[in-house]
Amino acid sequence: MKTDLHNSLAAHWRKRYVLLAVVWSVLVIGSLAWNVHNEKQSTLRTATAAARANISKDVSFRKWAASHGGVYVAPTEHTPPNPYLNVPDRDVVTTSGKALTLMNPAYMLRQMQADFPSDFGTISHITSLKPLNPKNIADAWQFKALLSFEQGAKELLEIQQIDGQPYLRMMLPFIVDSSCLKCHAHQGYKLGDVRGGISSDISLDSFLAHEREHVSGMALSHGAIWLVGLAGLGISHRRDRRHADERERAANRLRRNEHSLSEAQRIAHLGSWDFDIEKNTLAWSDEIYRIFEIDPEKFGASYEVFLDAIHPGDRMLVDKAYNESVKNRAPYDIEHRLLMRDGRVKYVNEIGETYYGEDGKPLRSFGIVHDITWRKEAEEKIRRLNTELEQRVVARTVELVDANKELEAFSYSVSHDLRTPLRAIDGFSRMLLEDYEEKLDDEGKRLLNVVRDNTGRMAQLIEDILHFSRVGRTGMSFSEIDMEGLARAVVDEFKPLAAGRKLKIGLGKLPGVQGDRAMLHQVFENLLGNAIKFTGHKEDAHIEIGGKIEGGKAVYYIKDDGAGFDMQYAEKLFGVFQRLHSIEEFEGTGIGLAISKRIIARHGGTIWAEGEVGKGATFYFSIPVSSEKEA
Amino acid sequence: MSNDNDVVEILLVEDNATDAELTIRTLKQNNLANNLVWVKDGAEALDFLFARGEYASRDDCAPPRVVLLDLRLPKVDGMEVLRAIKGDDRTRTIPVVVLTSSREDRDIAESYQLGVNSFASKPVKFEAFAKTVAELGMYWLLVNHPPATGK
């Protein structure tokens, strides 16, 4: 479509310039034709003047001769006595005896014309319808001319080809006067009659050559002017074309920019408005009409239509925001609602600013309206989801709290109620032993002691499980722990237990960590306690405590060369009440490692063990350290 | 279990009969149970101390030398009893010893918050239990001096 337009425009311009070129050509050709015509006229006039002069000269010459009644000359062979002259004294002899003959004017003129034709470049003839000398008989053209003189014509001019050359032929009538009658009265002429004519044929060669020269000069100059004119038109055409193209390109650019802007607005759902405060006119971009869902055919942009589209609850806000912005010379940026005709609500972000004149008068406000309904809806959805999530968290938390409370109630109940019957069993067994000592034999007493031993073990189990449960529940208080000092304190605590044994405990450098002192104390206690316990059957036992920072963690180990364990049970070691040895071999309920594992887990670390039956065991635990610590 | 002598030295608040029997037996063996009243729940304990209900005729101006109070009690539990005793001017000065199966930290903390005079847990093993009860009895009846009563 664009190309078509471009082509038609170009054709328009071409047509116009072709027409101009044709007009120019016609003008130049016309001028040339006119000039050539003038030149030809001029040539003819010049030739005619020459011919007339020639004839006039002949006439004058003849007149002169006639006025003298002819001239006597010595007759020669070239000039014999005129046989056609029948006048007295045609031939006379002078007193000295010299013979003379009379040359009548016609004879003289004819001889002069015949003898010196080339002197004047003309061929002259004297002729008549009734010549005395047959030599003077008229040719066809002369005859025609003489006839026309009889009819009253004063002269006759014509260009004729003579021997293939162009000639101007001119003939003037020869009127009878008194001098003529001397010779021609006998022919019946009267005064004033047309006796004959004198013709002069002028070769046009030189005139035409001159004319050709002029015409070709004119043709050249006209051609040059024509070309200059055409060149001018061409240049002008090109310039016009270029200007037209530029205008069109500019118009295209403008159209493209307008299209881009309009499309950008459509895609972004962002419309713009422009309010001329002085003229009180408001202009909206297409997108504003779309956002407001207003038919631009039906409603023009106006502040009233705009206010009408705003949600009634927000009209004051918008009006106030705009007016204050104008007053305070500060841009405004607000969000408000639009109420559609069908009751839908849209949210828009409106930003505007005002330009002021030099006198501070507000001239023009410009702003945008951005449809943010989708964002508002998304925000609303997020808010709703968050609320739901919060409610769910609350519900879950309540459930967790409930579960925790139940667990606590359970352990409280265990703590109180499970011990009481055990105490009764133990206490009453003891009372039986005391009060019925005589009635019980040794076997009876042994059986009762077995009962009592087991109540003791049961009490220990309850103790341990409560302890384990407490480790999981109690709050932790973190502080910087000197692990080496802590380990040394634990080693000191165990010294009485190891007294009398050949046991060597080595304590290396231990990195410090952030942790709960009481809990970590418990871990060292459990692990060192185990090491001491499981080296109990060895003569010469060694225990080594060490640690280092490795990969953002503090890793500690307690290594012994005691009973060890089978690696296939390594995982089981940390289970509640898991034991790898019999009570008789090594005492304990099997809760220590489970408690240790729970404590380390609560510090974000891990605990693991390596061992070999009969060779010893190494227990490791790691606790994350903060990065600056590592450095 | 009330005796003819008006002076009650120990008020034992214990719902569990076997625990009560073990306690009383131990105190008796140490000659400390001569003036002992045993009540089986919190309500009865408060009736006794405030001389009301069944104990309305009792001279409430004669407080026990010590109250041995279990925490897990029917009707009104031990903590409520403790709160009532320590919250009332008439009974605030009566020494109260919580003697219970638990060693829960929160029980200990709450008891002290309410103003308990001592907290002891009952060991499961009889020997340890007997030792605890005997020492408590000795201390509160023989060593400790209670404040002079209103009389």
HADDOCK unambig.tbl for C-alpha pairs under 7 A between the chains (distance, minus, plus):
assign (segid A and resid 415 and name CA) (segid B and resid 101 and name CA) 6.81 0.50 0.50
assign (segid A and resid 415 and name CA) (segid B and resid 102 and name CA) 5.23 0.50 0.50
assign (segid A and resid 416 and name CA) (segid B and resid 101 and name CA) 4.87 0.50 0.50
assign (segid A and resid 416 and name CA) (segid B and resid 102 and name CA) 5.01 0.50 0.50
assign (segid A and resid 419 and name CA) (segid B and resid 101 and name CA) 6.48 0.50 0.50
assign (segid A and resid 419 and name CA) (segid B and resid 124 and name CA) 6.28 0.50 0.50
assign (segid A and resid 420 and name CA) (segid B and resid 101 and name CA) 6.75 0.50 0.50
assign (segid A and resid 422 and name CA) (segid B and resid 124 and name CA) 6.33 0.50 0.50
assign (segid A and resid 423 and name CA) (segid B and resid 124 and name CA) 4.42 0.50 0.50
assign (segid A and resid 423 and name CA) (segid B and resid 125 and name CA) 6.22 0.50 0.50
assign (segid A and resid 423 and name CA) (segid B and resid 126 and name CA) 6.62 0.50 0.50
assign (segid A and resid 424 and name CA) (segid B and resid 18 and name CA) 5.91 0.50 0.50
assign (segid A and resid 424 and name CA) (segid B and resid 19 and name CA) 6.69 0.50 0.50
assign (segid A and resid 426 and name CA) (segid B and resid 125 and name CA) 6.27 0.50 0.50
assign (segid A and resid 426 and name CA) (segid B and resid 126 and name CA) 5.97 0.50 0.50
assign (segid A and resid 427 and name CA) (segid B and resid 22 and name CA) 6.83 0.50 0.50
assign (segid A and resid 427 and name CA) (segid B and resid 126 and name CA) 4.89 0.50 0.50
assign (segid A and resid 456 and name CA) (segid B and resid 125 and name CA) 6.44 0.50 0.50
assign (segid A and resid 459 and name CA) (segid B and resid 124 and name CA) 6.58 0.50 0.50
